Amino acid sequence: MGIADKIYEAVKGMPDPEAKKILRYAESVRARSVIVVPAQRQVDLALCRQYRGRYDGVKIEREALYDRAGLR
C-alpha cells in the first residue's frame, strides 16, 4: 500500500470539514515544495550580465576597503 492509499484510508471515514483540512494541508505542502529552477537561473544570468566586464581581476585587499570607508 502506497502513501496515497494510506492517506485515503485515513481520510475516508472522516467528516467533510476534517477531510478538507487534510486536503488543504497536503496542497499547501505541495505548493511549498515546487521548485522553479529555470526561472531562477534566468534571473541569476541576468544579474551576471548586468555586471559583465566590471571586474578587472585585481585581488581585493580587505584592509584597504576599511581605510577608504573611514571605518578605522
C-alpha positions as CSV (number, residue, x, y, z in Angstrom):
1,M,0.0,0.0,0.0
2,G,1.4,3.4,-1.0
3,I,1.4,6.6,0.9
4,A,-1.5,8.0,-1.2
5,D,-3.5,4.9,-0.4
6,K,-2.7,5.2,3.3
7,I,-3.8,8.8,3.4
8,Y,-7.0,7.9,1.5
9,E,-7.8,5.2,4.0
10,A,-7.2,7.5,6.9
11,V,-9.4,10.3,5.5
12,K,-12.1,8.1,4.0
13,G,-14.1,7.9,7.3
14,M,-13.7,11.5,8.4
15,P,-16.4,14.1,8.2
16,D,-16.1,16.5,5.2
17,P,-14.8,19.5,7.2
18,E,-11.9,17.5,8.7
19,A,-11.1,15.9,5.3
20,K,-11.0,19.3,3.8
21,K,-8.4,20.4,6.4
22,I,-6.2,17.4,5.4
23,L,-6.6,18.3,1.7
24,R,-5.7,22.0,2.3
25,Y,-2.6,20.9,4.3
26,A,-1.5,18.5,1.5
27,E,-2.0,21.2,-1.1
28,S,0.0,23.7,0.9
29,V,2.9,21.3,1.3
30,R,2.9,20.6,-2.4
31,A,2.8,24.3,-3.2
32,R,5.8,24.9,-0.9
33,S,7.9,22.1,-2.5
34,V,7.5,23.3,-6.1
35,I,11.0,24.2,-7.4
36,V,11.2,26.7,-10.2
37,V,14.8,26.3,-11.2
38,P,14.7,27.5,-14.8
39,A,13.2,30.9,-13.9
40,Q,15.7,31.4,-11.1
41,R,18.6,30.6,-13.4
42,Q,17.4,33.2,-15.8
43,V,17.3,35.8,-13.0
44,D,20.9,34.8,-12.0
45,L,22.2,35.0,-15.5
46,A,20.6,38.4,-16.0
47,L,22.3,39.6,-12.8
48,C,25.6,38.4,-14.1
49,R,25.1,40.1,-17.4
50,Q,24.4,43.3,-15.7
51,Y,27.9,43.4,-14.1
52,R,29.8,41.8,-17.0
53,G,33.2,43.4,-17.6
54,R,33.3,45.4,-14.4
55,Y,35.8,43.2,-12.5
56,D,39.3,43.7,-13.7
57,G,40.7,40.7,-11.8
58,V,42.7,42.6,-9.2
59,K,42.8,41.0,-5.8
60,I,40.7,43.0,-3.3
61,E,42.5,43.9,-0.1
62,R,40.0,44.0,2.7
63,E,42.1,46.4,4.9
64,A,42.2,49.0,2.0
65,L,38.4,48.9,1.8
66,Y,38.1,49.8,5.5
67,D,40.6,52.6,5.2
68,R,38.6,54.2,2.2
69,A,35.3,54.0,4.0
70,G,36.7,55.6,7.1
71,L,35.8,52.7,9.3
72,R,39.1,52.5,11.2
